Amino acid sequence: MKLGLGTVQFGLDYGISNKDGQTPESEVKNILSLALKQGLSVIDTASQYGNSEDIIGICLSNNHSFRIVTKTPSFNKKSLAEDDALILKETLFESLRKLGQKSLYGLLIHNADNLFSEKGAVLWETMQGLKDSGFVDKIGVSVYSPDQLDSVLCRFHVDLVQLPVNVLDQRMISAGYLKRLKELGIEIHSRSVFLQGLLLMDPATLPGYFSSVRQNLIQYHEFLRANRITPAKAAIAFVCGISEIDTVIVGVNNALQLRELCEFVCLDSEIPNKDFSSFAAYDEKIVNPTNWAFQ
């Protein structure tokens, strides 16, 4: 199964289209149980996802087979020091404690710009030490833009990259970054499949902030209606159909949503052979949710 489980909803009320709020612990148990049965192998979490790691640790079975990926804290500084490297290390050990694990599959720099700060390389050296000591199998970075990815690849040897890919945000595809990463032997995890739910919403109901991509979304939804495809199914099929991507991270609020997404992966052959590039947008204020500024 190409899907991986995103867990920000387990610890926070997250997503523009999320009407359910933070996922209850009882439902997290149902989701994790179903994920195992459906063959999902990756859980993606972070120390900054509220109490997500605590909840996962409580709900995981002792004999689970998940590969767990977590992320470092974000350091909002122009210059880093040895103390920040110590915080990174201590945060990983705290994540291990919360999750009830002796080691994790992956550790990612949560804010890639930290690596480009003065003495930012000290963070990478610390992560390499954690890998060498067996606390993590792979180290890497979470990026938001091609420029960030370029800067990372020029300076560091990474094992794993998490990046955004969806119907609206096709920057990593059009510029050839996915092919480049595979040629370098780097594992690729995609996120933001639904762009925080934006791709699932009726374009007519979107705030005015998204007016620059409203026509893209109108045409996209017209295509979906003409072919009788749900927005969720199309979004999943589009990203899962990209051969270079190893794992597609998706977040759900309940087990029913996860079951539906798994069914969409199995039925992706029903998606018409459509060139989705016409729906793409390249406005950083839109495709990067960290830049969203609306009430």
Residue frames relative to the residue before (quaternion, step in Angstrom):
aa qw qx qy qz dx dy dz
M 1.0000 0.0000 0.0000 0.0000 0.00 0.00 0.00
K 0.3748 -0.7677 0.4838 0.1903 3.56 -0.71 1.11
L 0.5806 0.5957 -0.3800 0.4046 3.60 1.19 -0.36
G 0.1140 -0.7358 0.6617 0.0877 3.52 -1.28 0.63
L 0.4666 -0.7164 0.4605 0.2387 3.58 -1.13 0.64
G 0.2208 -0.7479 0.6153 0.1152 3.55 -0.74 1.13
T 0.2057 -0.8409 0.4980 0.0513 3.58 -0.93 0.85
V 0.3225 0.7613 -0.5197 0.2155 3.62 1.13 0.25
Q 0.6324 0.5446 -0.3334 0.4386 3.62 1.09 -0.70
F 0.5804 0.5902 -0.3798 0.4130 3.59 1.19 -0.42
G 0.7949 0.3029 -0.1388 0.5070 3.57 1.16 -0.59
L 0.7885 0.2118 -0.1055 0.5676 3.58 1.26 -0.31
D 0.4532 -0.5987 0.5695 0.3346 3.55 -1.34 0.28
Y 0.1066 0.8540 -0.4790 0.1729 3.55 0.03 1.35
G 0.7377 0.4363 -0.3229 0.4015 3.55 -1.17 0.72
I 0.5180 -0.6739 0.4399 0.2899 3.58 -0.90 0.98
S 0.7620 0.3521 -0.1963 0.5068 3.60 1.09 -0.68
N 0.4715 0.6873 -0.4333 0.3429 3.59 1.29 0.06
K 0.1090 -0.8139 0.5703 0.0213 3.57 -0.52 1.22
D 0.6434 0.5763 -0.3024 0.4031 3.60 1.28 -0.26
G 0.4153 -0.7101 0.4749 0.3126 3.59 1.21 -0.35
Q 0.7757 -0.3105 0.2509 0.4889 3.56 -1.28 -0.41
T 0.4920 -0.6815 0.4660 0.2762 3.55 -0.96 0.93
P 0.4487 -0.6939 0.4884 0.2803 3.64 -0.79 0.95
E 0.6367 -0.5561 0.3807 0.3747 3.57 -1.16 0.65
S 0.6397 0.5355 -0.3350 0.4381 3.59 0.94 -0.83
E 0.6834 0.4684 -0.2897 0.4792 3.58 1.03 -0.74
V 0.5655 0.5748 -0.3814 0.4520 3.58 1.15 -0.54
K 0.6304 0.5293 -0.3271 0.4642 3.59 1.01 -0.81
N 0.6530 0.5060 -0.3117 0.4695 3.58 0.98 -0.84
I 0.6504 0.5248 -0.3123 0.4516 3.57 0.97 -0.86
L 0.6847 0.4844 -0.2922 0.4595 3.58 0.84 -0.96
S 0.6313 0.5306 -0.3294 0.4598 3.57 1.02 -0.78
L 0.6775 0.4764 -0.2889 0.4802 3.57 0.92 -0.90
A 0.6151 0.5629 -0.3483 0.4284 3.58 1.00 -0.80
L 0.6448 0.5107 -0.3157 0.4730 3.58 1.02 -0.82
K 0.6729 0.5051 -0.2955 0.4525 3.58 0.89 -0.93
Q 0.7086 0.4579 -0.2538 0.4731 3.57 1.05 -0.78
G 0.5478 -0.6656 0.3720 0.3444 3.59 1.25 -0.07
L 0.3552 0.7008 -0.5344 0.3118 3.59 1.15 0.47
S 0.2100 -0.8299 0.5090 0.0902 3.57 -0.81 0.94
V 0.7488 0.3800 -0.2008 0.5045 3.61 1.18 -0.46
I 0.1041 -0.7298 0.6716 0.0745 3.53 -1.15 0.83
D 0.1375 -0.7886 0.5967 0.0557 3.56 -0.81 1.04
T 0.1039 0.7923 -0.5919 0.1055 3.57 -0.74 1.07
A 0.1628 -0.7782 0.5961 0.1118 3.57 -1.29 -0.19
S 0.5830 -0.5870 0.4332 0.3576 3.54 -1.18 0.57
Q 0.6952 0.4769 -0.2641 0.4685 3.60 1.18 -0.52
Y 0.5355 0.6147 -0.4130 0.4060 3.61 1.26 0.16
G 0.6813 -0.4797 0.2995 0.4648 3.59 0.72 1.00
N 0.7437 -0.3432 0.2732 0.5045 3.59 -0.80 -1.00
S 0.1833 0.8301 -0.5056 0.1470 3.57 1.18 0.59
E 0.6857 0.4869 -0.3017 0.4491 3.59 0.82 -0.94
D 0.6132 0.5381 -0.3497 0.4606 3.59 1.04 -0.71
I 0.6778 0.4995 -0.2888 0.4558 3.56 0.88 -1.00
I 0.6428 0.5162 -0.3258 0.4628 3.58 0.94 -0.85
G 0.6553 0.5259 -0.3126 0.4430 3.57 0.92 -0.91
I 0.6524 0.5080 -0.3058 0.4719 3.57 1.04 -0.77
C 0.7671 0.4268 -0.1934 0.4382 3.56 0.91 -0.97
L 0.5623 0.6159 -0.3955 0.3847 3.61 1.16 -0.40
S 0.4113 -0.6733 0.5532 0.2675 3.55 -1.08 0.74
N 0.6140 -0.5886 0.3850 0.3583 3.57 -1.14 0.60
N 0.7591 0.3636 -0.1950 0.5035 3.58 1.08 -0.64
H 0.2627 0.7922 -0.5156 0.1939 3.58 1.12 0.56
S 0.3032 -0.7578 0.5528 0.1679 3.57 -1.24 0.46
F 0.3441 0.7653 -0.4818 0.2524 3.58 1.22 0.37
R 0.2924 -0.6724 0.6454 0.2140 3.52 -1.29 0.55
I 0.1612 -0.8292 0.5328 0.0501 3.57 -0.40 1.24
V 0.1082 -0.7708 0.6271 0.0304 3.53 -0.95 1.02
T 0.0141 -0.7845 0.6199 0.0105 3.58 -0.89 0.91
K 0.3741 -0.7352 0.5315 0.1924 3.55 -1.31 0.13
T 0.5681 -0.5981 0.4555 0.3347 3.52 -1.28 0.50
P 0.5937 -0.4944 0.4466 0.4514 3.59 -1.24 0.04
S 0.4190 -0.6424 0.5603 0.3128 3.58 -1.30 0.22
F 0.1945 -0.7804 0.5871 0.0920 3.56 -0.82 1.03
N 0.1854 -0.8151 0.5436 0.0760 3.58 -0.39 1.23
K 0.4426 0.6681 -0.4622 0.3795 3.53 0.62 1.23
K 0.4665 -0.6577 0.5101 0.2994 3.56 -1.21 0.51
S 0.7772 0.1736 -0.0946 0.5974 3.55 1.19 -0.55
L 0.2194 -0.7875 0.5677 0.0973 3.56 -0.89 0.98
A 0.1959 -0.7807 0.5864 0.0908 3.53 -1.24 0.47
E 0.7321 -0.4098 0.3077 0.4489 3.53 -1.34 0.07
D 0.5928 0.5835 -0.3630 0.4200 3.58 1.08 -0.67
D 0.6487 0.5167 -0.3158 0.4609 3.58 1.04 -0.76
A 0.6147 0.5301 -0.3398 0.4751 3.56 1.09 -0.68
L 0.6372 0.5176 -0.3189 0.4736 3.56 1.07 -0.77
I 0.6242 0.5293 -0.3331 0.4682 3.59 1.04 -0.78
L 0.6254 0.5402 -0.3310 0.4555 3.57 0.99 -0.84
K 0.6856 0.4862 -0.2837 0.4617 3.56 0.85 -0.99
E 0.6765 0.4926 -0.2957 0.4607 3.58 0.88 -0.92
T 0.6276 0.5346 -0.3354 0.4558 3.58 1.07 -0.71
L 0.6329 0.5113 -0.3418 0.4702 3.60 1.00 -0.73
F 0.6571 0.5014 -0.3219 0.4617 3.60 0.90 -0.87
E 0.6318 0.5117 -0.3307 0.4791 3.59 1.08 -0.69
S 0.6229 0.5269 -0.3349 0.4713 3.60 1.05 -0.73
L 0.6322 0.5260 -0.3282 0.4647 3.59 0.98 -0.82
R 0.6524 0.5126 -0.3119 0.4631 3.57 0.98 -0.87
K 0.6772 0.4966 -0.2985 0.4534 3.59 0.83 -0.97
L 0.7265 0.4430 -0.2319 0.4714 3.55 0.93 -0.94
G 0.3891 -0.7450 0.4612 0.2844 3.57 1.25 -0.29
Q 0.5321 0.6262 -0.3947 0.4110 3.55 1.11 0.73
K 0.4380 -0.6738 0.5257 0.2788 3.56 -1.21 0.51
S 0.7833 -0.0102 0.0101 0.6215 3.56 1.20 -0.53
L 0.2916 -0.7482 0.5713 0.1698 3.56 -1.30 0.34
Y 0.5966 -0.5761 0.4219 0.3663 3.54 -1.24 0.42
G 0.8419 -0.0082 0.0511 0.5372 3.57 0.84 -0.93
L 0.1030 -0.7418 0.6586 0.0729 3.52 -1.30 0.57
L 0.0870 -0.8208 0.5645 -0.0049 3.56 -0.65 1.17
I 0.4681 -0.5992 0.5620 0.3257 3.54 -1.18 0.60
H 0.3731 -0.7657 0.4793 0.2114 3.58 -0.56 1.17
N 0.7721 0.1915 -0.0972 0.5982 3.57 1.01 -0.83
A 0.3421 -0.7896 0.4728 0.1898 3.57 -0.15 1.31
D 0.6003 0.5845 -0.3678 0.4033 3.60 1.07 -0.64
N 0.5296 0.6261 -0.4120 0.3972 3.61 1.18 -0.39
L 0.6426 0.5430 -0.3235 0.4330 3.56 1.06 -0.72
F 0.7052 0.4535 -0.2550 0.4816 3.57 1.19 -0.54
S 0.4676 0.6628 -0.4451 0.3794 3.58 1.31 0.08
E 0.6501 -0.4758 0.3941 0.4423 3.55 -1.26 0.23
K 0.8287 0.0627 -0.1218 0.5427 3.57 -0.75 1.11
G 0.2905 0.7854 -0.5006 0.2193 3.59 1.19 0.46
A 0.5696 0.6192 -0.3744 0.3899 3.55 1.18 -0.55
V 0.5367 0.6233 -0.4119 0.3921 3.60 1.20 -0.39
L 0.6030 0.5496 -0.3581 0.4540 3.59 1.11 -0.59
W 0.6698 0.4977 -0.3020 0.4609 3.55 0.93 -0.91
E 0.6306 0.5304 -0.3309 0.4598 3.57 0.99 -0.80
T 0.6384 0.5200 -0.3189 0.4695 3.57 1.05 -0.76
M 0.6553 0.5003 -0.3091 0.4741 3.58 0.97 -0.84
Q 0.6311 0.5226 -0.3344 0.4656 3.58 1.00 -0.77
G 0.6371 0.5244 -0.3211 0.4648 3.58 1.06 -0.74
L 0.6414 0.5127 -0.3179 0.4739 3.59 1.05 -0.76
K 0.6341 0.5102 -0.3203 0.4848 3.57 1.08 -0.71
D 0.6651 0.5097 -0.3014 0.4550 3.58 0.89 -0.94
S 0.6904 0.4705 -0.2671 0.4803 3.58 1.15 -0.65
G 0.5565 -0.6628 0.3603 0.3481 3.59 1.28 0.03
F 0.4668 0.6850 -0.4502 0.3319 3.59 1.21 0.23
V 0.7720 0.0891 -0.0777 0.6245 3.59 1.25 -0.42
D 0.4548 -0.6898 0.4941 0.2706 3.56 -1.13 0.64
K 0.8115 0.0889 -0.0058 0.5776 3.56 0.98 -0.88
I 0.1592 -0.7661 0.6148 0.0988 3.55 -1.15 0.68
G 0.1195 0.8066 -0.5668 0.1174 3.53 -1.07 0.70
V 0.4570 -0.6780 0.5219 0.2431 3.51 -1.25 -0.49
S 0.3034 -0.6936 0.6193 0.2080 3.53 -1.27 0.56
V 0.0606 -0.8181 0.5719 -0.0042 3.59 -0.69 1.08
Y 0.3291 -0.7470 0.5503 0.1758 3.54 -1.29 0.48
S 0.8134 0.1705 -0.0589 0.5530 3.58 1.16 -0.48
P 0.6313 -0.5241 0.4082 0.4001 3.58 -1.23 0.37
D 0.6190 0.5498 -0.3532 0.4357 3.61 1.01 -0.72
Q 0.6377 0.5118 -0.3244 0.4756 3.58 0.97 -0.82
L 0.6663 0.5108 -0.3046 0.4498 3.56 0.89 -0.94
D 0.6133 0.5471 -0.3395 0.4575 3.59 1.00 -0.79
S 0.6849 0.4939 -0.2851 0.4535 3.56 0.85 -1.00
V 0.6370 0.5226 -0.3258 0.4637 3.59 1.03 -0.76
L 0.7052 0.4832 -0.2771 0.4387 3.57 0.77 -1.03
C 0.6330 0.5393 -0.3318 0.4452 3.58 1.15 -0.55
R 0.7920 0.3611 -0.1491 0.4691 3.58 1.12 -0.64
F 0.8168 0.2207 -0.0707 0.5283 3.57 1.08 -0.68
H 0.3645 -0.6887 0.5799 0.2379 3.54 -1.25 0.58
V 0.0485 -0.8379 0.5434 -0.0202 3.57 -0.20 1.27
D 0.3983 -0.7094 0.5364 0.2243 3.54 -1.22 0.61
L 0.8104 0.1277 0.0278 0.5710 3.54 1.07 -0.90
V 0.0511 -0.7798 0.6237 0.0176 3.55 -0.99 0.89
Q 0.1440 -0.7423 0.6461 0.1036 3.54 -1.05 0.84
L 0.0712 0.8151 -0.5644 0.1092 3.57 -0.76 1.06
P 0.5281 -0.6477 0.4473 0.3186 3.59 -1.20 0.44
V 0.1181 0.7514 -0.6449 0.0742 3.56 -1.06 0.85
N 0.2577 0.7417 -0.5983 0.1598 3.55 -0.91 0.92
V 0.7594 -0.3882 0.2578 0.4540 3.57 -1.29 0.11
L 0.7229 0.4214 -0.2435 0.4904 3.58 0.98 -0.82
D 0.7618 0.3107 -0.1572 0.5463 3.58 1.03 -0.82
Q 0.1075 0.8157 -0.5521 0.1353 3.56 -0.07 1.33
R 0.2441 0.8168 -0.4942 0.1702 3.59 1.20 0.46
M 0.6873 0.4911 -0.2917 0.4487 3.59 0.91 -0.88
I 0.6344 0.5124 -0.3228 0.4804 3.57 1.23 -0.47
S 0.7244 0.4784 -0.2643 0.4202 3.56 0.65 -1.15
A 0.7231 0.4249 -0.2449 0.4865 3.60 1.07 -0.66
G 0.5437 -0.6800 0.3656 0.3292 3.58 1.29 0.17
Y 0.3711 0.7646 -0.4719 0.2344 3.59 1.20 0.27
L 0.6275 0.5427 -0.3596 0.4271 3.60 0.97 -0.71
K 0.6545 0.4985 -0.3131 0.4744 3.59 0.95 -0.84
R 0.6372 0.5358 -0.3251 0.4485 3.57 0.99 -0.82
L 0.6573 0.5127 -0.3113 0.4563 3.58 0.92 -0.88
K 0.6633 0.4969 -0.3133 0.4636 3.59 0.94 -0.82
E 0.6245 0.5312 -0.3385 0.4618 3.58 1.05 -0.71
L 0.6846 0.4601 -0.2702 0.4966 3.58 1.16 -0.60
G 0.4850 -0.6911 0.4148 0.3394 3.59 1.29 -0.05
I 0.4448 0.6965 -0.4431 0.3475 3.57 1.20 0.53
E 0.4259 -0.6975 0.5197 0.2489 3.57 -0.91 0.97
I 0.1912 -0.8016 0.5621 0.0708 3.58 -0.93 0.94
H 0.0508 -0.7483 0.6612 0.0160 3.54 -0.92 1.04
S 0.1950 -0.7818 0.5814 0.1127 3.58 -0.77 1.00
R 0.0982 -0.7714 0.6262 0.0563 3.54 -1.18 0.63
S 0.7480 0.4161 -0.2917 0.4268 3.56 -1.37 -0.09
V 0.1287 0.8341 -0.5226 0.1205 3.57 1.08 0.78
F 0.7698 0.3035 -0.1549 0.5397 3.57 1.02 -0.84
L 0.3648 -0.7431 0.4719 0.3034 3.59 1.35 0.04
Q 0.6875 -0.5006 0.2326 0.4719 3.53 0.82 1.21
G 0.7273 -0.4311 0.2310 0.4814 3.57 1.13 0.65
L 0.4359 0.7181 -0.4508 0.3018 3.60 1.25 -0.15
L 0.6833 0.4997 -0.2880 0.4477 3.59 0.97 -0.85
L 0.6631 0.5117 -0.3007 0.4562 3.58 1.22 -0.35
M 0.6364 0.5747 -0.3098 0.4109 3.57 1.25 -0.39
D 0.5622 -0.5671 0.4841 0.3578 3.53 -1.27 0.51
P 0.4787 -0.7005 0.4398 0.2945 3.65 -0.60 1.07
A 0.6220 0.5670 -0.3421 0.4179 3.59 1.09 -0.65
T 0.7053 0.4659 -0.2637 0.4647 3.60 1.17 -0.51
L 0.4941 0.6901 -0.4213 0.3196 3.61 1.24 -0.12
P 0.5675 -0.5792 0.4556 0.3673 3.60 -1.13 0.60
G 0.6537 -0.5451 0.3665 0.3759 3.57 -1.20 0.54
Y 0.5096 0.6639 -0.4087 0.3641 3.58 1.20 -0.47
F 0.7353 0.4235 -0.2202 0.4811 3.58 1.09 -0.74
S 0.2935 0.8036 -0.4822 0.1886 3.60 1.22 0.30
S 0.6236 0.5718 -0.3476 0.4043 3.61 1.06 -0.68
V 0.7611 0.3091 -0.1917 0.5371 3.61 1.17 -0.45
R 0.3502 0.7621 -0.4888 0.2403 3.57 1.24 0.13
Q 0.6679 0.5017 -0.3112 0.4532 3.60 0.93 -0.87
N 0.5897 0.5551 -0.3611 0.4624 3.60 1.07 -0.70
L 0.7174 0.4609 -0.2500 0.4587 3.53 0.86 -1.02
I 0.6000 0.5466 -0.3587 0.4610 3.58 1.09 -0.65
Q 0.6744 0.4835 -0.2908 0.4763 3.58 0.89 -0.93
Y 0.6256 0.5413 -0.3277 0.4563 3.57 1.05 -0.77
H 0.7058 0.4493 -0.2656 0.4789 3.58 0.84 -0.94
E 0.5899 0.5423 -0.3701 0.4700 3.61 1.12 -0.51
F 0.6317 0.5213 -0.3181 0.4775 3.58 1.04 -0.80
L 0.6566 0.5164 -0.3094 0.4543 3.58 0.94 -0.88
R 0.6716 0.4943 -0.3022 0.4618 3.57 0.91 -0.90
A 0.6486 0.5309 -0.3179 0.4432 3.57 0.98 -0.84
N 0.7580 0.3454 -0.1849 0.5215 3.57 1.12 -0.67
R 0.4096 -0.7494 0.4352 0.2850 3.56 1.35 0.21
I 0.4157 0.6702 -0.4846 0.3785 3.53 0.87 1.06
T 0.4084 -0.6986 0.5218 0.2701 3.59 -0.91 0.83
P 0.6185 -0.5623 0.3919 0.3843 3.62 -1.11 0.56
A 0.6567 0.5139 -0.3217 0.4484 3.59 0.94 -0.82
K 0.6558 0.5183 -0.3116 0.4519 3.56 0.93 -0.89
A 0.6735 0.4965 -0.2984 0.4592 3.58 0.91 -0.91
A 0.6514 0.5263 -0.3215 0.4420 3.58 0.95 -0.86
I 0.6649 0.4948 -0.2922 0.4773 3.57 0.97 -0.89
A 0.6784 0.5068 -0.2990 0.4400 3.58 0.83 -0.99
F 0.6177 0.5600 -0.3453 0.4309 3.58 1.01 -0.79
V 0.7409 0.4131 -0.2401 0.4719 3.59 0.73 -1.05
C 0.6528 0.5141 -0.3211 0.4544 3.60 0.96 -0.81
G 0.6479 0.5387 -0.3138 0.4376 3.56 1.17 -0.50
I 0.5604 0.5825 -0.3910 0.4402 3.59 1.28 -0.08
S 0.3878 -0.7905 0.4238 0.2123 3.56 -0.28 1.28
E 0.6456 0.5537 -0.3346 0.4058 3.60 1.01 -0.68
I 0.6356 0.5412 -0.3347 0.4372 3.60 1.13 -0.54
D 0.3348 -0.7707 0.5160 0.1665 3.56 -0.78 1.08
T 0.8060 0.0204 0.0307 0.5908 3.58 0.94 -0.90
V 0.2176 -0.7598 0.6033 0.1068 3.55 -0.97 0.95
I 0.2386 -0.7996 0.5396 0.1122 3.57 -0.38 1.26
V 0.0167 0.7930 -0.6076 0.0404 3.58 -0.79 1.05
G 0.2594 -0.7506 0.5874 0.1557 3.54 -1.13 0.72
V 0.0503 -0.7924 0.6079 0.0081 3.57 -1.01 0.81
N 0.3977 -0.7171 0.5230 0.2325 3.55 -1.25 0.46
N 0.8013 0.0653 -0.0445 0.5930 3.57 1.25 -0.29
A 0.6778 -0.5197 0.3454 0.3889 3.54 -1.27 0.39
L 0.5983 0.5704 -0.3675 0.4261 3.59 1.06 -0.65
Q 0.6369 0.5192 -0.3263 0.4672 3.58 0.97 -0.82
L 0.6581 0.5071 -0.3145 0.4591 3.58 0.93 -0.86
R 0.6332 0.5338 -0.3324 0.4512 3.59 0.95 -0.84
E 0.6548 0.5143 -0.3065 0.4613 3.58 0.97 -0.88
L 0.6603 0.5082 -0.3124 0.4563 3.58 0.95 -0.86
C 0.6335 0.5204 -0.3269 0.4701 3.58 1.03 -0.76
E 0.6345 0.5159 -0.3274 0.4732 3.58 1.03 -0.74
F 0.6231 0.5470 -0.3418 0.4424 3.60 1.02 -0.75
V 0.6277 0.5329 -0.3372 0.4564 3.59 1.02 -0.78
C 0.6817 0.4894 -0.2813 0.4656 3.57 0.97 -0.87
L 0.7434 0.3955 -0.2110 0.4964 3.60 1.16 -0.57
D 0.3440 0.7928 -0.4676 0.1857 3.60 1.24 0.16
S 0.5387 0.6253 -0.4078 0.3906 3.61 1.21 -0.29
E 0.6157 0.5697 -0.3419 0.4236 3.56 1.26 -0.36
I 0.5338 0.6161 -0.4119 0.4072 3.60 1.27 -0.18
P 0.4730 -0.6845 0.4677 0.2985 3.62 -0.74 1.00
N 0.5255 -0.6326 0.4719 0.3177 3.57 -1.15 0.64
K 0.1468 0.8155 -0.5266 0.1901 3.53 0.37 1.34
D 0.3969 -0.6778 0.5631 0.2570 3.55 -1.08 0.78
F 0.2180 -0.8269 0.5096 0.0948 3.57 -0.22 1.29
S 0.4462 0.7183 -0.4504 0.2864 3.61 1.22 -0.13
S 0.6000 0.5872 -0.3608 0.4062 3.59 1.14 -0.53
F 0.6623 0.4984 -0.3028 0.4703 3.59 1.23 -0.36
A 0.5060 0.6939 -0.4020 0.3176 3.59 1.26 -0.27
A 0.1470 -0.7497 0.6393 0.0875 3.53 -1.27 0.63
Y 0.2130 -0.8052 0.5453 0.0946 3.58 -1.08 0.64
D 0.4134 0.6891 -0.4718 0.3629 3.55 1.25 0.54
E 0.4001 -0.7523 0.4747 0.2207 3.60 -0.43 1.26
K 0.6147 0.5593 -0.3537 0.4292 3.60 1.10 -0.56
I 0.7139 0.4226 -0.2359 0.5061 3.56 1.24 -0.46
V 0.7519 0.4236 -0.2417 0.4435 3.59 0.67 -1.05
N 0.7047 0.3677 -0.2559 0.5502 3.60 1.23 -0.33
P 0.3405 -0.7911 0.4698 0.1938 3.62 -0.21 1.24
T 0.5702 0.5890 -0.3953 0.4144 3.61 1.14 -0.42
N 0.6788 0.4726 -0.2847 0.4846 3.59 1.25 -0.34
W 0.4393 0.7105 -0.4622 0.2977 3.59 1.24 -0.15
A 0.0196 0.7867 -0.6147 0.0527 3.54 -0.97 0.96
F 0.4195 0.6678 -0.5163 0.3339 3.56 0.02 1.29
Q 0.4609 -0.6747 0.5061 0.2759 3.55 -1.22 0.46
